[in-house]
Amino acid sequence: MKMVYVLKIRKSGDEDDVFVFDDIHKVADVVFEFFDAEDKRKMGLDGFQHWLFQRDIGYFDVWREIVR
């Protein structure tokens, strides 16, 4: 069995995209690149998620899954 991170992400008004990663750092790379927000990286994923939601820019969610 292997643990993976699932990322569901979208910009406001768009459809969700879903990605699967083996490393949380790769998740962060995609999130900040997706929103063209490398300058917000210091917020961390939790802070950035809150910032996006407050401004209605977009949304993302990350969770872990076990793959057999």
Contacts in CASP RR format, 6 or more apart in sequence:
PFRMAT RR
TARGET T0000
AUTHOR 0000-0000-0000
METHOD contacts of the structure
MODEL  1
MKMVYVLKIRKSGDEDDVFVFDDIHKVADVVFEFFDAEDKRKMGLDGFQH
WLFQRDIGYFDVWREIVR
1 66 0 8 1.000
1 67 0 8 1.000
1 68 0 8 1.000
2 22 0 8 1.000
2 66 0 8 1.000
2 67 0 8 1.000
3 64 0 8 1.000
3 65 0 8 1.000
3 66 0 8 1.000
3 67 0 8 1.000
4 20 0 8 1.000
4 21 0 8 1.000
4 22 0 8 1.000
4 64 0 8 1.000
4 65 0 8 1.000
4 66 0 8 1.000
4 67 0 8 1.000
5 20 0 8 1.000
5 21 0 8 1.000
5 22 0 8 1.000
5 23 0 8 1.000
5 24 0 8 1.000
5 26 0 8 1.000
5 27 0 8 1.000
5 62 0 8 1.000
5 63 0 8 1.000
5 64 0 8 1.000
5 65 0 8 1.000
6 18 0 8 1.000
6 19 0 8 1.000
6 20 0 8 1.000
6 62 0 8 1.000
6 63 0 8 1.000
6 64 0 8 1.000
6 65 0 8 1.000
7 18 0 8 1.000
7 19 0 8 1.000
7 20 0 8 1.000
7 21 0 8 1.000
7 27 0 8 1.000
7 30 0 8 1.000
7 31 0 8 1.000
7 60 0 8 1.000
7 61 0 8 1.000
7 62 0 8 1.000
8 16 0 8 1.000
8 17 0 8 1.000
8 18 0 8 1.000
8 60 0 8 1.000
8 61 0 8 1.000
8 62 0 8 1.000
9 16 0 8 1.000
9 17 0 8 1.000
9 18 0 8 1.000
9 19 0 8 1.000
9 30 0 8 1.000
9 31 0 8 1.000
9 34 0 8 1.000
9 59 0 8 1.000
9 60 0 8 1.000
9 61 0 8 1.000
10 16 0 8 1.000
10 17 0 8 1.000
10 58 0 8 1.000
10 59 0 8 1.000
10 60 0 8 1.000
11 34 0 8 1.000
11 35 0 8 1.000
11 57 0 8 1.000
11 58 0 8 1.000
12 56 0 8 1.000
12 57 0 8 1.000
12 58 0 8 1.000
12 59 0 8 1.000
19 27 0 8 1.000
19 30 0 8 1.000
21 27 0 8 1.000
21 30 0 8 1.000
24 62 0 8 1.000
27 45 0 8 1.000
27 62 0 8 1.000
28 41 0 8 1.000
28 44 0 8 1.000
28 45 0 8 1.000
31 45 0 8 1.000
31 48 0 8 1.000
31 60 0 8 1.000
32 38 0 8 1.000
32 40 0 8 1.000
32 41 0 8 1.000
32 48 0 8 1.000
34 60 0 8 1.000
35 48 0 8 1.000
35 52 0 8 1.000
35 57 0 8 1.000
35 58 0 8 1.000
37 48 0 8 1.000
40 48 0 8 1.000
40 51 0 8 1.000
41 48 0 8 1.000
43 51 0 8 1.000
45 62 0 8 1.000
49 59 0 8 1.000
49 60 0 8 1.000
49 61 0 8 1.000
52 58 0 8 1.000
52 59 0 8 1.000
52 60 0 8 1.000
53 59 0 8 1.000
END
